[in-house]
Amino acid sequence: MLLRQTSNWIWFPLIQYSLDQFCNEQNNHRIRKQKEKVLPSGGSPNQFYANPEKYGGKDSLIKVPAEEIDELLDEARDAAYEHMKFVDDDFDILAHDAYDALGKPDITL
């Protein structure tokens, strides 16, 4: 039972780390310059997003205060944590204490 609880406790942060790594790679990879391409090229998706005018686009973002975004992200994270909880409360406390004692290392494959 302890092994199952441990693997269940590690699963969510492990998957999140992998998703974050994938998003970072995809958003920062450089797309080679292609003259006939309709979509932007010659930069990375992050560059296209940050400077759309430089790549033939226009800034169509809706400005939202950072505090509101932070609040929404906090709510989403808390809701996800509750829905993605695969261990009982007592084990969760024990696992967090052990993780803290280890110095909170990244959970990776």
N, C-alpha and C positions, 0 to 999 in steps of 0.2 A: 504494500500500500504506500509506503514512504517513497519508493522509487517512482511510482506512478504520479504521486502528488508533486514530486520534484520535477519530473519531466513536464507535467502540465503547467507548473509555475514558470518554467523557463520558456515554454512555447511562445507565448504572446510577445515578449520582448525580442526573442530570436527572430520571429517573423517580421516584426516592426523594423529591426535593424537591417534585415535583408531588403525590405521594401525601401527604406530610406537610402540605402546604398545604391539600389537600382535607379531610383529617381534622381539621385545626385549624378550618376554616370550619364543617364539619358539627357538631363538638362544641361550638362556641361560639355558634351561631346561636340566637336566641331563638324559642321556640315560643309563639305567642299563647295567652292563657288561653282554655280551652274547657271549660265546666262539665260537659257531657255526655260528655266524652272519658274513656275508661277509662285510657289511659296518661297520664303526667304532662304538664302544660302550664303555661304561665306562667313559663318559665325556659329554660335551655339544657341540653342533655344533660350537660355537665360539672357543672352545678349539681344536676341530678337525681342524679347519681352521688355527688357529694360530700355532699349533704344529703338523702338519700332520705326521711327522716321529714317534712321540710318539705313534701314533695309527695305525701304519702299512702303512702309506701313504707316499707320497713324495710331496715336495713343487714344484708345477708347475706354480706358479704365474708369470705373466709377470710384471716386475717392471715398473711402470709409475710414473713420478714425481708428487708429491703432488700438485704442482701448476696447472698442467694440469687437474688433477681430480677436484680440486676446481673450475676451470674455467668451466668445463663441467657441474658440478653440479649447478653452478650459472646460466648458460644458460638454463638448464632444468627447474630449479625452476622458472625463469622469464617467460619462455614459458608456463609452467603449470599455473602460476598465471594469465596470460593473457587469456588462454583458459578456466580457471575455474572461471572466473569473472562473477558473477551472479547479480551484482548490477551496477547501473549507477555510473559514476565518482564522482558526487557530494555527493551521499550517502556514497561512499567508503571513502572519505575524512572525512566526519562527523563521520562515524563509527570508523575509525582509531583514530581520536582525542578522542572520548569517551573511547575507549579501552585503549589508553595511559593514560588518566586521571584516569582510574580504576587501574592502575599499571600493566597492561598486564597480567592478571591472565590466567592460563591454561584454555582452552576451552574444557570442558569434559561433558559427560552426567551426 
